[in-house]
Amino acid sequence: MANTKSALKRAEIAERNRLRNKAYKSAVKTLMKKYLSAVQLYAANPTPELNQQVQERLAEAYSKIDKAVKRGVLHPNNGARKKSRLAHKLKPLTQTAQ
């Protein structure tokens, strides 16, 4: 337990930040899962509508990852790695479709 008033305040701030960071990380994971499920659906049945949905999910995931990096929740290299992995899931599907 914190012994001083300032230490107590820092503990409260750390807890608040931890919860905020947890929410961001959870949102990033959720958007990544939604994108990956959309990619699987598109791989099974490549239609222009599903491709549009995949692109929208990718944009949402990229946006949330970039915001998490900007706020310091994720390390920049971690964010770049996540975005790269998302792009690599879609790349072979778009090359075969063209």
C-alpha positions as CSV (number, residue, x, y, z in Angstrom):
1,M,0.0,0.0,0.0
2,A,1.2,3.5,-0.7
3,N,2.7,5.4,2.2
4,T,2.5,8.9,1.0
5,K,-0.3,11.0,-0.6
6,S,1.7,11.4,-3.8
7,A,2.4,7.7,-4.0
8,L,-1.3,7.0,-3.5
9,K,-2.2,9.4,-6.3
10,R,0.3,7.8,-8.7
11,A,-1.2,4.4,-7.9
12,E,-4.6,5.7,-8.8
13,I,-3.3,7.2,-12.0
14,A,-1.5,4.0,-12.9
15,E,-4.7,2.0,-12.5
16,R,-6.7,4.5,-14.6
17,N,-4.1,4.3,-17.3
18,R,-4.0,0.5,-17.1
19,L,-7.8,0.3,-17.7
20,R,-7.6,2.7,-20.6
21,N,-4.7,0.7,-22.2
22,K,-6.6,-2.5,-21.6
23,A,-9.7,-1.1,-23.5
24,Y,-7.5,-0.1,-26.4
25,K,-5.8,-3.4,-26.6
26,S,-9.1,-5.3,-26.4
27,A,-10.6,-3.1,-29.2
28,V,-7.5,-3.8,-31.4
29,K,-7.8,-7.5,-30.9
30,T,-11.6,-7.5,-31.6
31,L,-11.2,-5.5,-34.8
32,M,-8.4,-7.9,-35.9
33,K,-10.6,-10.9,-35.3
34,K,-13.5,-9.3,-37.3
35,Y,-11.1,-8.6,-40.2
36,L,-9.7,-12.2,-40.2
37,S,-13.2,-13.7,-40.2
38,A,-14.1,-11.4,-43.1
39,V,-11.0,-12.5,-45.0
40,Q,-12.0,-16.2,-44.4
41,L,-15.4,-15.5,-45.8
42,Y,-13.9,-13.7,-48.8
43,A,-11.5,-16.6,-49.4
44,A,-14.4,-19.0,-49.5
45,N,-16.5,-16.9,-51.9
46,P,-14.7,-14.0,-53.5
47,T,-17.3,-11.4,-54.4
48,P,-17.0,-7.6,-54.8
49,E,-19.3,-7.1,-51.9
50,L,-17.2,-9.2,-49.6
51,N,-14.0,-7.6,-50.8
52,Q,-15.6,-4.2,-49.9
53,Q,-16.4,-5.5,-46.4
54,V,-12.8,-6.8,-46.0
55,Q,-11.4,-3.4,-47.0
56,E,-13.6,-1.6,-44.5
57,R,-12.6,-4.0,-41.7
58,L,-9.0,-3.5,-42.6
59,A,-9.3,0.3,-42.5
60,E,-11.0,0.1,-39.1
61,A,-8.3,-2.2,-37.7
62,Y,-5.5,0.0,-39.1
63,S,-7.1,3.1,-37.6
64,K,-7.4,1.6,-34.2
65,I,-3.9,0.3,-34.3
66,D,-2.6,3.7,-35.3
67,K,-4.5,5.4,-32.5
68,A,-3.2,2.9,-30.0
69,V,0.4,3.6,-31.1
70,K,-0.2,7.4,-31.0
71,R,-1.4,7.2,-27.4
72,G,1.5,4.9,-26.4
73,V,-0.6,1.8,-25.7
74,L,1.3,-0.1,-28.3
75,H,5.0,0.2,-29.3
76,P,5.4,1.5,-32.8
77,N,7.1,-1.7,-34.0
78,N,4.3,-3.8,-32.4
79,G,1.7,-1.7,-34.3
80,A,3.6,-2.1,-37.6
81,R,3.9,-5.8,-37.1
82,K,0.1,-6.2,-36.5
83,K,-0.7,-4.1,-39.6
84,S,1.8,-6.2,-41.7
85,R,0.3,-9.5,-40.5
86,L,-3.2,-8.2,-41.5
87,A,-2.0,-7.2,-44.9
88,H,-0.3,-10.5,-45.5
89,K,-3.5,-12.4,-44.9
90,L,-5.3,-10.6,-47.7
91,K,-2.4,-10.4,-50.2
92,P,-2.5,-13.9,-51.7
93,L,-6.3,-13.7,-52.1
94,T,-6.2,-10.4,-54.1
95,Q,-3.4,-11.6,-56.3
96,T,-5.2,-14.7,-57.4
97,A,-8.4,-12.8,-58.0
98,Q,-6.8,-10.4,-60.5
